[in-house]
Amino acid sequence: MTGSGEVFHINTRKISPVRGPVAMSPAAEKRAQQIIAQYPQSRSAVMPLLYIAQEERGLITQEGVEWVSAKLSIPPVQVWEVATFYTMYYKKPVGTYHVQVCRTLPCALRGAKKISEFLHAKLGLMPGEVSADGLWSFEEVECLGSCGTAPMCQINDVFFENLSEEKLGKLLERIAKERPDLRLSTVRDELGAGLAGAPKSEII
Ligand code: FES
């Protein structure tokens, strides 16, 4: 199952500039200044600032891009170049729990296609779609850097590894019931508590 993940990418030519200066929450503005101060060249902070813009708005918007652009004194197009390259920046709305299934070779050889097909059957979603209740979205992405524990997926900002259909099914049921915080907050500089008892890494 491949192909329709393109809905998570966008044509930036269709986006109009925002009128006037953009401001984020006071906590986000403060954190952005702390991050920028860590770099000899402020433009190097583009990725963490994009995370802040995404955390504040739920996805990457033109408004968020212009905020990053103004903070770093670089053109908005250079911010979009980074945002559109990486799948961890959401260009379209995603569900409360966004499941990214790795489909690159090591995961493919270990059954990633079955994982995608299982998600399609379980959630009724094709890659790139969001469930009607807004709880789930699903996307196929390239290598997430956890090839040694293939097949794997990332749900929000947490890895789930050595997957089988049965294992993922149980994980989804627990997440739907327990609603764990699986997000990384760049503003607070901390990862959510995660799913109780789930290991941070299964590499042994
Ligand atoms: S190929 Fe799937 S994590 Fe690298």
Residues whose N, C-alpha, C, O or C-beta is under 5 A from the ligand:
A	BS01	FES	C102 T104 L105 P106 C107 C143 L144 G145 S146 C147 A150
